[in-house]
Amino acid sequence: MVTALTESLVSVQQPANKPAALKILPKHLRIGDPHIAEDGCQDPLLTLNRRLYPSVDAWRSTLDGAQNPKIAGLNVEQVVDARFVRKLDERGFIDRLSAAQR
């Protein structure tokens, strides 16, 4: 699952793939507003660093703005787990995938 998500995030980062992402996202997530779909393409990129590891600071900022008090009170360090991404990175998967997308 993490491999597929990594592939999709690398793909969305490619400007040539943005039109396809903006067609797929609203269809499968039932989003009617194109601006929300546009934000949906950008949001994952804001919460990841360039090596696709989850950014604790970005997630903390996201959770701080949550309206649900149970979510806003979560300890980000206990929720964010980068070990699966780290394994992909150590195996060279992310580098190979990024190189193939260029």
C-alpha positions in Angstrom: 0.0 0.0 0.0 2.8 2.4 0.9 4.5 1.6 -2.4 1.3 2.5 -4.4 0.8 5.7 -2.4 4.4 6.6 -3.1 4.0 6.0 -6.8 0.8 8.1 -6.9 2.5 11.0 -5.0 5.5 11.0 -7.3 3.1 10.9 -10.3 1.0 13.9 -9.0 4.2 15.9 -8.6 4.8 15.8 -12.3 3.2 18.8 -14.1 2.4 16.6 -17.1 0.2 14.4 -14.9 -1.8 17.2 -13.2 -4.7 17.3 -15.8 -5.2 13.5 -15.3 -5.1 13.9 -11.5 -7.6 16.7 -11.6 -10.0 14.4 -13.6 -9.5 11.3 -11.4 -9.6 12.9 -8.0 -13.1 14.5 -8.3 -14.6 11.4 -9.9 -13.4 8.8 -7.3 -13.8 11.1 -4.3 -17.1 12.6 -5.4 -15.8 16.2 -5.4 -17.9 18.7 -7.2 -15.8 21.8 -6.8 -12.7 21.9 -9.1 -10.9 24.2 -6.6 -11.3 21.5 -3.9 -9.8 19.0 -6.3 -6.9 21.3 -7.0 -6.3 21.7 -3.3 -6.5 17.9 -3.0 -3.6 17.5 -5.4 -1.5 20.0 -3.5 -2.2 19.1 0.1 -0.3 15.8 0.1 2.7 17.6 -1.3 2.6 20.1 1.6 2.7 17.4 4.2 5.7 15.5 2.8 9.3 16.5 2.4 11.2 16.1 -0.9 12.1 12.5 0.1 8.4 11.7 0.6 8.8 11.3 4.3 5.9 12.7 6.3 6.6 16.1 7.7 5.9 16.2 11.4 5.7 20.0 11.4 3.2 20.0 8.5 1.0 17.4 10.2 1.2 19.3 13.5 0.0 22.4 11.7 -2.8 20.4 10.0 -4.0 18.9 13.3 -3.8 22.2 15.1 -6.4 23.5 12.7 -8.7 20.5 13.1 -12.2 21.2 14.2 -12.6 17.9 16.0 -11.0 18.3 19.5 -10.0 14.6 19.5 -8.0 15.1 16.4 -6.6 18.4 17.4 -5.3 16.8 20.7 -3.3 14.1 19.0 0.4 13.9 19.6 1.8 14.0 16.0 5.0 12.2 17.0 2.9 9.2 18.1 0.8 9.1 14.9 3.4 9.7 12.1 5.4 6.6 11.3 7.9 6.9 8.5 9.4 3.4 8.7 7.7 2.0 5.6 8.8 5.0 3.5 12.3 4.7 5.0 12.4 1.0 3.8 11.4 2.1 0.3 14.0 4.8 0.3 16.8 2.6 1.6 16.1 0.1 -1.2 16.4 2.9 -3.8 12.8 2.6 -4.8 12.0 6.4 -4.5 15.1 7.4 -6.5 14.3 4.9 -9.3 10.7 6.0 -9.3 11.6 9.7 -9.5 14.1 9.1 -12.2 11.6 7.1 -14.3 9.1 10.0 -14.0 11.5 12.6 -15.4 
